Amino acid sequence: MKRICLIGLVVAMATLVTAGNAISANSLTKGAKAVSFSTLSDDNDFLIKGKYNLQPDLSILGGIGFSVGDDTNIGLVVGARKYLQTADFAPFVGANIGYLTSNDTDNKHFFTNVEVGVEYFVASQISVEAAVGLAVEYEKIKGLSSTTNLTTAKSGLGFNIYF
């Protein structure tokens, strides 16, 4: 009887460990797709992005952004991200380029940035991320001259759903 209980206990533990590993496996796999919702540190900026994994450690991104405040802005962003490891805690480096226009003032804004960050999988298809970066911004203000700025504190938080 003790042997049967012991064998049953070992089988139950092995089943739980296998199920736990299946649940914790993340979605950083070739061909995985995700929808990402992010906020940036300045000007009430929000991004809705799509992500496609070309390889488990390489993704391309594309999305639309908008901000609300003194004026209303809308923009487009494309980029790439390289994961330094594909574990549940996945640090990354990335680069983005984008265009933003203001509906209220007709200003044009181009930017490129590099970022470092981490993505953490809280479930197999859900992750949260944080990033900080460096950006070069070019802004053409209607009726005035253009300006180019180097911004050192671009940061953001995001939420990803993989499918």
BALOZA-339544 format. One record per residue (C-alpha): residue in three letters; z, y, x. Coordinates in Angstrom, 1 decimal, decimal comma. Layout:
// residues N
R  code       Z       Y       X
R   Ala       Z       Y       X
...
This chain:
// residues 163
R  code       Z       Y       X
R   Met     0,0     0,0     0,0
R   Lys     0,8     2,4     2,9
R   Arg    -2,6     1,7     4,4
R   Ile    -4,4     2,5     1,2
R   Cys    -2,4     5,8     0,9
R   Leu    -3,1     6,6     4,5
R   Ile    -6,8     5,9     4,2
R   Gly    -7,0     7,9     0,9
R   Leu    -5,2    10,8     2,7
R   Val    -7,6    10,7     5,6
R   Val   -10,7    10,6     3,3
R   Ala    -9,3    13,5     1,2
R   Met    -8,6    15,6     4,4
R   Ala   -12,1    14,8     5,7
R   Thr   -13,7    15,9     2,4
R   Leu   -11,7    19,1     2,4
R   Val   -12,6    20,0     6,0
R   Thr   -16,3    19,3     5,3
R   Ala   -16,3    21,3     2,1
R   Gly   -14,5    24,2     3,9
R   Asn   -17,1    24,2     6,6
R   Ala   -19,9    24,3     4,1
R   Ile   -18,2    27,2     2,3
R   Ser   -17,7    29,2     5,4
R   Ala   -21,2    28,7     6,8
R   Asn   -22,8    32,1     6,7
R   Ser   -26,3    33,1     5,7
R   Leu   -27,6    34,2     9,1
R   Thr   -30,5    31,8     9,0
R   Lys   -34,2    32,1     9,5
R   Gly   -35,8    33,4     6,3
R   Ala   -32,6    34,5     4,6
R   Lys   -32,9    37,7     2,5
R   Ala   -30,2    40,1     1,5
R   Val   -29,6    43,3    -0,5
R   Ser   -27,3    45,8     1,2
R   Phe   -25,3    48,7    -0,2
R   Ser   -24,1    51,2     2,4
R   Thr   -22,5    54,6     2,7
R   Leu   -22,7    56,9     5,6
R   Ser   -20,1    59,2     7,1
R   Asp   -21,8    62,5     6,2
R   Asp   -23,2    64,4     3,2
R   Asn   -22,3    61,7     0,6
R   Asp   -25,3    59,5     1,8
R   Phe   -25,9    56,1     0,2
R   Leu   -28,4    53,5     1,2
R   Ile   -29,8    50,5    -0,7
R   Lys   -31,6    48,2     1,8
R   Gly   -33,4    44,9     1,8
R   Lys   -32,9    42,7     4,8
R   Tyr   -35,0    39,8     6,0
R   Asn   -34,1    37,5     8,9
R   Leu   -37,0    36,7    11,1
R   Gln   -34,7    34,5    13,2
R   Pro   -31,0    33,7    12,8
R   Asp   -30,2    36,5    15,2
R   Leu   -33,0    39,0    14,3
R   Ser   -33,4    41,0    11,1
R   Ile   -35,7    43,6     9,8
R   Leu   -34,5    46,2     7,3
R   Gly   -36,0    48,6     4,8
R   Gly   -34,6    50,7     2,1
R   Ile   -34,2    53,9     0,2
R   Gly   -31,4    56,4     0,6
R   Phe   -30,1    59,3    -1,4
R   Ser   -27,3    61,9    -1,2
R   Val   -25,7    64,1    -3,8
R   Gly   -23,8    67,3    -3,2
R   Asp   -25,1    70,9    -2,8
R   Asp   -28,6    69,6    -3,0
R   Thr   -30,2    66,2    -3,9
R   Asn   -31,9    64,3    -1,1
R   Ile   -34,0    61,1    -1,1
R   Gly   -35,4    59,2     1,8
R   Leu   -36,8    56,0     3,3
R   Val   -35,5    54,0     6,3
R   Val   -36,8    51,1     8,3
R   Gly   -35,2    49,3    11,2
R   Ala   -34,3    46,2    13,1
R   Arg   -31,1    44,5    14,0
R   Lys   -30,3    42,0    16,7
R   Tyr   -27,1    39,9    16,3
R   Leu   -25,3    39,1    19,5
R   Gln   -23,9    36,0    17,9
R   Thr   -24,4    34,3    14,5
R   Ala   -20,8    33,3    13,7
R   Asp   -18,9    34,6    10,6
R   Phe   -17,9    37,5    12,7
R   Ala   -21,3    38,7    14,0
R   Pro   -21,6    41,8    16,2
R   Phe   -25,0    43,5    16,3
R   Val   -27,1    46,3    17,8
R   Gly   -29,8    48,0    15,8
R   Ala   -32,3    50,8    15,6
R   Asn   -33,6    52,7    12,5
R   Ile   -36,1    55,4    11,8
R   Gly   -36,2    57,5     8,6
R   Tyr   -37,5    60,4     6,6
R   Leu   -35,4    62,5     4,1
R   Thr   -36,6    65,3     1,9
R   Ser   -34,5    67,7    -0,2
R   Asn   -35,7    68,2    -3,8
R   Asp   -33,8    71,5    -4,2
R   Thr   -34,8    73,3    -1,0
R   Asp   -38,0    71,5     0,2
R   Asn   -36,5    70,7     3,6
R   Lys   -37,9    67,8     5,6
R   His   -35,7    65,7     7,8
R   Phe   -36,8    63,0    10,3
R   Phe   -34,4    60,8    12,3
R   Thr   -34,0    57,9    14,6
R   Asn   -30,8    56,2    15,5
R   Val   -29,3    53,3    17,5
R   Glu   -26,2    51,6    16,3
R   Val   -23,6    49,0    17,2
R   Gly   -21,5    47,2    14,6
R   Val   -20,2    44,0    13,2
R   Glu   -20,9    42,0    10,1
R   Tyr   -18,2    39,7     8,7
R   Phe   -18,9    37,0     6,2
R   Val   -16,1    36,8     3,6
R   Ala   -18,1    33,9     1,9
R   Ser   -21,3    32,1     2,7
R   Gln   -23,5    34,7     1,0
R   Ile   -21,3    37,8     1,0
R   Ser   -20,6    40,0     4,0
R   Val   -19,1    43,4     4,8
R   Glu   -20,3    45,5     7,8
R   Ala   -19,3    48,5     9,8
R   Ala   -21,5    50,4    12,3
R   Val   -21,4    53,5    14,5
R   Gly   -24,3    55,1    16,2
R   Leu   -26,2    57,8    17,9
R   Ala   -29,0    59,7    16,2
R   Val   -31,7    62,2    17,0
R   Glu   -32,6    64,4    14,0
R   Tyr   -35,5    66,8    13,5
R   Glu   -35,2    69,1    10,5
R   Lys   -37,9    71,5     9,2
R   Ile   -36,3    74,1     7,0
R   Lys   -38,7    75,8     4,6
R   Gly   -39,3    79,4     5,6
R   Leu   -37,4    79,0     8,9
R   Ser   -38,0    77,3    12,2
R   Ser   -37,3    73,7    12,9
R   Thr   -34,3    72,3    14,7
R   Thr   -33,6    69,1    16,7
R   Asn   -30,1    67,7    16,9
R   Leu   -28,3    64,9    18,8
R   Thr   -25,6    63,5    16,5
R   Thr   -23,0    61,2    18,1
R   Ala   -21,0    60,1    15,2
R   Lys   -23,2    58,4    12,6
R   Ser   -21,0    55,7    11,0
R   Gly   -21,2    53,6     7,9
R   Leu   -19,7    50,8     5,8
R   Gly   -21,8    48,3     3,9
R   Phe   -21,7    45,3     1,6
R   Asn   -24,3    42,6     1,7
R   Ile   -25,4    39,9    -0,8
R   Tyr   -27,6    37,1     0,7
R   Phe   -29,9    34,9    -1,4
